[in-house]
Amino acid sequence: MSSLPSRVDVAIIGAGAAGLGAAHALKGTGLSSIVLEARDRLGGRAHTIQAAPDVVFDVGCGWLHSADQNSFVGIAQQLGFELNKDLPPWRERAYGKAFPQADRDAFMLALDQFYDRLEAAARGGKDGSADRYLEPGNRWNPMIDAISTYVNGCELDQLSILDFDAYEDSNVNWRVKRGYGALVAAYGEQVSVALNCEVRLIDHAGKRVRIETSRGTLEADRVIVTVPTNLIADEAIRFSPALPDKLDAARGLPLGLADKVTLALAEPEALPKEGNLRGATMRTEMGTYHIRPFGQPCIEGFFGGRFAQALEDAGDGAIAAHSIDEIVSFLGNDFRRKLTPLSESRWAHDPFARGSYSHALPGHADKRAALAAPIDGRLFFAGEATSPHFFSTAHGARDSGERAAKEVLGTPTKAQG
C-alpha cells in the first residue's frame, strides 16, 4: 500500500475502473499521481471472490459488454486473463418447464416491440419515462419491467428514454474466466494507490486543491473525481466551495440496484452447464438465474430495482433465501436440499458504492455531460455515469478515466512553484 505523499500533481479519487484508467493514462507523462481509495481493495464495483474452492464469483460486474469495442479485452490479453466467448444464457436458452417455449416466444416478441416503441419515441427528441411505452393491458408488462431492473437497475418509471436510447450495445458479451473483478484489480496493480484512504473534503478555494482524507491531508494541482454518483449526491464527499451543478447532475443520475447471489449446487451433473432459468412469473419481483456458469457447481441469481432493495433491507441472507425458494418453485422441492448459500452482494448497503450503476431519471439525460465537465482547469470528473454511450459498464468507466486524464494533460497548471 502506498504511503500518502504531502502533495502530488494529480490526485485521483477512487480505484475503480475509472480511477485506474486515469492513473494508467498519466503513467510516463512526467506528472506525479496517486489514486486514493476508501476500500481495502482495488476495483470498486468490480470485485471477484473465491466463494468456494470450486466457485469463482463476480460480486460486481461479470460481463464484458460490447466486447468487440471493450477496452478491457485488450487489457485481459496483455495480462494473460482467459476470455470466454460463449453465448450468454439470456434470451433463448431456457431450462425446465417454468417458462414454456411458446410463452417465451410471446414474451420476447412483446419485449422487442416495447424496445422498438422506445427507440421511435426517443428519435422524437422529447424525454419521458419509459413506462409510458408499455402497451396498456399487455400481460407481459410486469416481466418487461423486471428486465429493466436487471439492465438498468431500476423500473421503467425511473428511466429516461433519451438516456436509454443513447446506450450503445453491440450485443457481443464475453466473460473473464478468473473474474472481471480480478482483471480490474490486476490492471490496478501497476499504478500507485493508497488504500483505506477515504476522501471527505475537496477544498478548491486556494491555489492548490487540498484533500482531507481518513489518512491525512494532501495537496494536488489537479484532481480527478471518479466516485459513484450517489456519494456526490449524498455529499459523502464535500466540495468547498460547494458545486451545486455537480450535485444536481449526480442527483439526476442515481445508481440503480442490481444484486447477485451464488448458491452451491450439489449433484450439479443433473443440470446443464450455462443454462438460463426463470419462470413466467407475471411479476416484476423476480430473479433470473444462471445455471452452472463456466460449468461450476453453482447457480447464480440476479435481482434488480426495488425488489433487490427490499431483499437487501430484509437483511443479510435474504437474497439467498428468496433465490432458493424461487428455484424450488421452478424445479421442484427436491432441489431445496441441493442448494447452499455461498455469497451475495448488497451494493446499496456498501458505503462506498450505495448502488450498482447509474441511470438518468426522466428529463435528466443531459446530466452525463454536465457531470463530466471539468471545473476551473483543476477538478475533473470520470466514472461510468460520465460515459456518453457506455454508462453502467466497467469499460465505460475505464475509458472515462482515460478521457479525464487527457483533459488534465491538455490543461496548463496554474500552481507552479
C-alpha positions as CSV (number, residue, x, y, z in Angstrom):
1,M,0.0,0.0,0.0
2,S,1.4,3.4,-1.0
3,S,2.1,5.9,1.8
4,L,0.4,9.3,1.4
5,P,2.5,12.0,-0.1
6,S,2.0,15.6,1.1
7,R,1.5,16.7,-2.5
8,V,1.1,15.4,-6.0
9,D,0.5,16.9,-9.4
10,V,-2.7,14.8,-9.8
11,A,-4.8,13.1,-7.2
12,I,-7.3,10.5,-8.4
13,I,-10.2,9.7,-6.1
14,G,-11.5,6.1,-6.4
15,A,-9.6,2.9,-7.5
16,G,-12.5,1.5,-9.6
17,A,-12.1,1.1,-13.3
18,A,-12.3,4.9,-14.0
19,G,-9.6,5.8,-11.5
20,L,-7.3,3.1,-12.7
21,G,-7.9,4.1,-16.3
22,A,-6.9,7.7,-15.4
23,A,-3.8,6.5,-13.5
24,H,-2.7,4.4,-16.4
25,A,-3.1,7.3,-18.8
26,L,-0.9,9.5,-16.7
27,K,1.9,7.0,-16.4
28,G,5.0,8.2,-18.2
29,T,3.8,11.8,-18.6
30,G,6.1,13.3,-16.0
31,L,3.2,14.1,-13.7
32,S,3.2,12.6,-10.3
33,S,-0.2,10.9,-9.4
34,I,-1.7,8.8,-6.7
35,V,-5.1,7.0,-6.5
36,L,-7.0,7.5,-3.2
37,E,-9.2,4.5,-2.4
38,A,-11.6,4.3,0.6
39,R,-11.8,0.5,0.5
40,D,-9.1,-2.0,1.4
41,R,-9.0,-3.4,-2.2
42,L,-8.9,-2.3,-5.8
43,G,-11.7,-2.4,-8.3
44,G,-14.7,-0.6,-6.8
45,R,-17.9,-2.1,-8.2
46,A,-15.8,-4.8,-9.9
47,H,-15.0,-7.5,-7.3
48,T,-14.2,-11.2,-7.6
49,I,-14.1,-13.6,-4.7
50,Q,-13.4,-17.3,-4.3
51,A,-16.9,-18.2,-3.0
52,A,-15.9,-21.9,-2.6
53,P,-12.9,-23.9,-3.6
54,D,-14.6,-24.7,-6.9
55,V,-16.6,-21.5,-7.4
56,V,-15.3,-18.1,-8.6
57,F,-17.9,-15.4,-8.1
58,D,-18.0,-11.9,-9.6
59,V,-19.8,-10.0,-6.8
60,G,-20.0,-7.0,-9.1
61,C,-19.8,-6.7,-12.9
62,G,-19.3,-10.1,-14.7
63,W,-19.8,-9.4,-18.4
64,L,-17.6,-7.6,-20.9
65,H,-20.4,-5.9,-22.7
66,S,-19.9,-4.8,-26.3
67,A,-16.8,-7.0,-26.2
68,D,-15.8,-6.1,-29.7
69,Q,-15.4,-2.5,-28.5
70,N,-14.5,-3.1,-24.9
71,S,-11.1,-1.7,-23.8
72,F,-10.7,-4.4,-21.1
73,V,-10.5,-7.1,-23.8
74,G,-7.0,-6.0,-24.9
75,I,-6.0,-5.5,-21.3
76,A,-7.1,-9.1,-20.5
77,Q,-5.0,-10.4,-23.3
78,Q,-1.9,-8.3,-22.1
79,L,-2.3,-9.6,-18.5
80,G,-2.9,-13.2,-19.5
81,F,-6.6,-13.5,-18.5
82,E,-8.5,-16.1,-20.5
83,L,-11.7,-14.8,-22.1
84,N,-14.9,-16.9,-22.5
85,K,-16.8,-16.1,-25.7
86,D,-19.7,-18.5,-25.4
87,L,-23.2,-17.0,-26.0
88,P,-24.8,-15.6,-22.8
89,P,-27.6,-17.7,-21.4
90,W,-30.2,-14.8,-21.6
91,R,-32.6,-14.9,-24.4
92,E,-33.4,-18.3,-25.9
93,R,-31.6,-20.8,-23.8
94,A,-34.2,-21.7,-21.2
95,Y,-34.1,-24.7,-18.9
96,G,-37.0,-26.5,-17.4
97,K,-40.8,-26.1,-17.7
98,A,-41.1,-22.9,-15.7
99,F,-41.2,-20.8,-18.9
100,P,-42.6,-22.9,-21.8
101,Q,-41.2,-22.1,-25.2
102,A,-44.5,-20.7,-26.6
103,D,-44.7,-18.3,-23.7
104,R,-41.1,-17.4,-24.0
105,D,-41.6,-16.5,-27.7
106,A,-44.6,-14.4,-26.9
107,F,-42.6,-12.6,-24.2
108,M,-39.6,-11.9,-26.4
109,L,-41.9,-10.5,-29.1
110,A,-43.6,-8.2,-26.6
111,L,-40.2,-7.1,-25.3
112,D,-38.8,-6.4,-28.7
113,Q,-41.9,-4.5,-29.7
114,F,-41.6,-2.4,-26.5
115,Y,-37.9,-1.6,-27.4
116,D,-39.0,-0.6,-30.9
117,R,-41.6,1.8,-29.4
118,L,-39.0,3.3,-27.1
119,E,-36.5,3.8,-29.9
120,A,-39.1,5.5,-32.1
121,A,-40.1,7.8,-29.2
122,A,-36.5,8.7,-28.4
123,R,-36.0,9.7,-32.1
124,G,-38.6,12.4,-31.5
125,G,-36.1,14.0,-29.1
126,K,-38.5,14.6,-26.2
127,D,-37.7,12.9,-23.0
128,G,-40.1,11.0,-20.8
129,S,-40.3,7.9,-18.6
130,A,-40.0,4.5,-20.3
131,D,-43.1,3.0,-18.7
132,R,-45.3,5.3,-20.9
133,Y,-44.4,3.0,-23.8
134,L,-45.7,-0.2,-22.3
135,E,-48.7,-1.5,-24.3
136,P,-51.8,-1.0,-22.0
137,G,-53.0,-4.3,-20.7
138,N,-50.2,-6.4,-22.1
139,R,-49.9,-9.5,-19.9
140,W,-46.1,-9.4,-20.2
141,N,-45.7,-5.8,-18.8
142,P,-44.6,-6.8,-15.3
143,M,-41.8,-9.0,-16.7
144,I,-40.7,-6.4,-19.2
145,D,-40.3,-4.2,-16.1
146,A,-38.3,-6.9,-14.4
147,I,-35.9,-7.0,-17.4
148,S,-35.4,-3.2,-16.9
149,T,-34.4,-3.8,-13.3
150,Y,-31.6,-6.2,-14.5
151,V,-30.5,-4.0,-17.4
152,N,-30.9,-0.5,-15.8
153,G,-31.0,-1.3,-12.1
154,C,-34.4,0.4,-12.0
155,E,-38.0,0.1,-13.0
156,L,-39.2,1.8,-16.2
157,D,-41.0,4.6,-14.4
158,Q,-37.5,5.8,-13.2
159,L,-35.9,5.6,-16.7
160,S,-35.2,8.4,-19.2
161,I,-36.0,7.2,-22.7
162,L,-33.3,9.5,-24.2
163,D,-30.7,8.1,-21.9
164,F,-31.7,4.5,-22.5
165,D,-31.5,5.2,-26.3
166,A,-28.0,6.7,-26.0
167,Y,-26.6,3.5,-24.6
168,E,-24.7,1.6,-27.3
169,D,-24.6,-2.2,-27.2
170,S,-23.1,-4.3,-29.9
171,N,-24.7,-7.5,-28.3
172,V,-21.3,-9.1,-28.1
173,N,-20.9,-10.3,-24.4
174,W,-17.8,-12.2,-23.2
175,R,-16.6,-13.1,-19.7
176,V,-13.3,-13.4,-17.9
177,K,-12.7,-17.0,-16.6
178,R,-10.9,-15.8,-13.5
179,G,-13.4,-13.0,-12.9
180,Y,-13.9,-9.4,-14.2
181,G,-13.1,-8.0,-10.8
182,A,-9.8,-10.0,-10.7
183,L,-8.9,-8.5,-14.1
184,V,-9.7,-4.9,-12.9
185,A,-7.6,-5.5,-9.7
186,A,-4.7,-6.8,-11.7
187,Y,-4.9,-3.8,-14.0
188,G,-4.7,-1.6,-10.9
189,E,-1.6,-3.3,-9.5
190,Q,0.6,-1.3,-12.0
191,V,-0.3,2.1,-10.6
192,S,0.2,3.9,-7.2
193,V,-2.8,3.5,-4.9
194,A,-3.3,4.5,-1.3
195,L,-5.9,2.1,0.2
196,N,-8.1,2.6,3.3
197,C,-8.0,6.3,2.4
198,E,-11.5,7.8,2.5
199,V,-11.7,11.2,1.0
200,R,-14.1,13.5,2.9
201,L,-13.4,17.1,1.6
202,I,-12.1,18.6,-1.6
203,D,-11.2,22.2,-0.8
204,H,-10.5,24.0,-4.1
205,A,-10.6,27.6,-2.7
206,G,-6.8,28.1,-2.6
207,K,-4.0,28.0,-5.2
208,R,-3.7,24.2,-4.8
209,V,-6.5,21.8,-4.1
210,R,-6.5,20.5,-0.5
211,I,-7.9,17.0,0.0
212,E,-8.9,15.8,3.5
213,T,-8.8,12.0,3.9
214,S,-9.0,9.4,6.7
215,R,-5.2,9.1,6.4
216,G,-4.4,12.8,6.5
217,T,-4.3,15.7,4.2
218,L,-2.6,16.2,0.8
219,E,-2.4,18.9,-1.8
220,A,-2.7,18.5,-5.6
221,D,-2.6,20.8,-8.6
222,R,-5.4,18.8,-10.1
223,V,-7.9,16.2,-9.0
224,I,-9.8,13.6,-10.9
225,V,-13.0,12.5,-9.1
226,T,-14.3,9.1,-10.1
227,V,-16.7,8.2,-7.3
228,P,-20.2,6.8,-7.8
229,T,-22.9,9.5,-8.3
230,N,-24.7,8.6,-5.0
231,L,-21.6,9.6,-3.0
232,I,-21.6,13.0,-4.6
233,A,-25.4,13.4,-4.3
234,D,-25.3,12.4,-0.6
235,E,-22.4,14.7,0.0
236,A,-20.3,11.8,1.4
237,I,-17.5,13.8,-0.3
238,R,-17.9,17.5,0.2
239,F,-16.6,20.3,-2.1
240,S,-15.6,23.7,-0.8
241,P,-16.6,26.0,-2.3
242,A,-19.8,23.9,-3.0
243,L,-20.6,22.7,-6.5
244,P,-24.4,22.8,-6.9
245,D,-24.3,22.0,-10.6
246,K,-22.4,18.7,-9.8
247,L,-24.8,17.8,-7.0
248,D,-27.7,18.4,-9.4
249,A,-26.1,16.3,-12.1
250,A,-25.4,13.5,-9.7
251,R,-28.9,13.5,-8.4
252,G,-30.3,13.2,-11.9
253,L,-28.1,10.1,-12.4
254,P,-28.8,8.0,-9.4
255,L,-27.3,4.5,-9.1
256,G,-29.9,1.8,-9.6
257,L,-29.5,-1.5,-7.9
258,A,-28.6,-4.9,-9.2
259,D,-27.6,-7.7,-6.8
260,K,-26.2,-11.1,-7.3
261,V,-26.1,-14.3,-5.3
262,T,-24.3,-17.6,-5.8
263,L,-25.6,-20.9,-4.4
264,A,-23.6,-24.1,-4.2
265,L,-25.3,-26.9,-6.2
266,A,-25.0,-30.5,-5.0
267,E,-25.2,-33.1,-7.8
268,P,-24.5,-30.5,-10.5
269,E,-24.5,-33.0,-13.3
270,A,-28.3,-33.2,-13.2
271,L,-28.4,-29.7,-14.7
272,P,-26.9,-28.3,-17.9
273,K,-23.9,-26.0,-18.0
274,E,-24.6,-22.4,-18.8
275,G,-28.4,-22.8,-18.5
276,N,-30.9,-20.0,-18.0
277,L,-33.7,-20.4,-15.5
278,R,-36.6,-18.0,-14.9
279,G,-40.3,-18.5,-14.7
280,A,-43.2,-16.9,-16.4
281,T,-44.0,-15.3,-13.1
282,M,-46.0,-12.3,-14.4
283,R,-44.4,-10.2,-11.7
284,T,-41.6,-7.6,-11.6
285,E,-40.4,-9.0,-8.3
286,M,-38.5,-12.0,-9.7
287,G,-35.0,-13.3,-10.1
288,T,-33.2,-14.6,-13.2
289,Y,-30.8,-17.5,-12.7
290,H,-27.6,-18.7,-14.5
291,I,-27.1,-22.4,-14.0
292,R,-23.5,-23.6,-13.7
293,P,-21.6,-20.6,-15.1
294,F,-18.3,-21.9,-16.6
295,G,-19.6,-25.4,-15.7
296,Q,-19.1,-24.6,-12.0
297,P,-21.2,-26.4,-9.4
298,C,-23.4,-23.4,-8.6
299,I,-26.4,-21.4,-9.6
300,E,-26.0,-17.6,-9.8
301,G,-29.1,-15.4,-9.2
302,F,-29.6,-11.8,-10.3
303,F,-32.1,-9.2,-8.9
304,G,-32.7,-5.6,-9.6
305,G,-34.6,-2.4,-8.8
306,R,-37.0,-2.0,-5.9
307,F,-37.2,-5.8,-5.3
308,A,-33.4,-6.0,-4.8
309,Q,-33.6,-3.1,-2.4
310,A,-36.4,-4.8,-0.4
311,L,-34.3,-8.0,-0.2
312,E,-31.2,-6.1,0.9
313,D,-33.2,-4.3,3.5
314,A,-34.6,-7.6,4.8
315,G,-31.0,-8.4,6.0
316,D,-28.0,-10.5,5.2
317,G,-29.0,-13.8,3.6
318,A,-32.5,-12.7,2.4
319,I,-31.4,-12.7,-1.3
320,A,-30.1,-16.3,-1.0
321,A,-33.2,-17.4,0.9
322,H,-35.5,-15.9,-1.7
323,S,-33.4,-17.4,-4.5
324,I,-33.7,-20.9,-3.1
325,D,-37.5,-20.6,-2.7
326,E,-37.9,-19.4,-6.2
327,I,-35.6,-22.0,-7.8
328,V,-37.5,-24.7,-5.8
329,S,-40.8,-23.4,-7.1
330,F,-39.4,-23.8,-10.7
331,L,-37.6,-27.1,-10.3
332,G,-39.3,-29.0,-7.5
333,N,-38.8,-29.5,-3.8
334,D,-36.0,-32.0,-4.3
335,F,-33.7,-29.0,-5.1
336,R,-34.0,-27.4,-1.6
337,R,-31.5,-29.9,-0.1
338,K,-29.1,-29.4,-3.1
339,L,-28.7,-25.6,-2.7
340,T,-26.5,-23.9,-0.1
341,P,-25.9,-20.1,0.0
342,L,-22.3,-19.1,-0.6
343,S,-22.2,-15.4,-1.2
344,E,-24.4,-12.4,-2.1
345,S,-23.9,-8.8,-3.0
346,R,-25.6,-5.9,-1.1
347,W,-24.4,-2.9,-3.2
348,A,-26.9,-0.4,-1.7
349,H,-25.5,-1.2,1.7
350,D,-21.9,-0.7,0.6
351,P,-21.0,2.7,2.0
352,F,-18.6,3.4,-0.9
353,A,-21.0,2.4,-3.7
354,R,-24.5,3.0,-2.4
355,G,-25.9,1.2,-5.5
356,S,-24.8,-0.6,-8.6
357,Y,-24.8,1.6,-11.8
358,S,-26.3,4.8,-13.0
359,H,-29.4,5.6,-15.0
360,A,-30.8,9.0,-15.9
361,L,-34.1,10.0,-14.4
362,P,-36.7,11.1,-16.9
363,G,-35.8,14.7,-18.0
364,H,-32.1,14.3,-16.9
365,A,-30.4,12.6,-19.9
366,D,-28.2,15.7,-20.4
367,K,-26.7,15.3,-16.9
368,R,-24.0,12.8,-18.0
369,A,-22.3,15.6,-20.0
370,A,-22.9,18.1,-17.1
371,L,-21.2,15.6,-14.6
372,A,-18.3,15.1,-16.9
373,A,-17.5,18.8,-17.4
374,P,-14.2,19.9,-15.8
375,I,-14.2,22.9,-13.4
376,D,-11.6,25.7,-13.5
377,G,-9.0,23.5,-15.1
378,R,-8.4,21.8,-11.8
379,L,-11.3,19.5,-11.0
380,F,-12.0,16.7,-13.5
381,F,-14.7,14.1,-13.4
382,A,-14.9,10.4,-14.6
383,G,-16.8,7.2,-13.8
384,E,-19.3,5.1,-15.6
385,A,-22.0,7.8,-15.1
386,T,-20.0,10.3,-17.2
387,S,-19.7,7.9,-20.2
388,P,-22.0,9.2,-23.0
389,H,-22.7,5.8,-24.6
390,F,-21.2,3.0,-22.4
391,F,-22.5,4.1,-19.0
392,S,-23.2,1.4,-16.4
393,T,-20.2,-0.6,-17.6
394,A,-16.7,-1.2,-16.4
395,H,-15.2,-0.3,-19.8
396,G,-17.3,2.8,-20.0
397,A,-15.8,3.8,-16.6
398,R,-12.2,2.9,-17.6
399,D,-12.5,4.9,-20.9
400,S,-13.9,7.9,-19.0
401,G,-10.8,7.9,-16.7
402,E,-8.6,8.0,-19.7
403,R,-10.7,10.9,-21.1
404,A,-10.3,12.8,-17.9
405,A,-6.5,12.2,-17.8
406,K,-6.3,13.6,-21.4
407,E,-8.2,16.7,-20.2
408,V,-5.7,17.1,-17.4
409,L,-2.8,16.8,-19.8
410,G,-4.4,19.4,-22.0
411,T,-4.7,21.9,-19.2
412,P,-1.8,24.2,-18.2
413,T,-1.0,24.0,-14.5
414,K,-1.8,27.2,-12.6
415,A,0.0,26.4,-9.4
416,Q,3.7,26.4,-10.5
417,G,6.3,26.8,-7.9
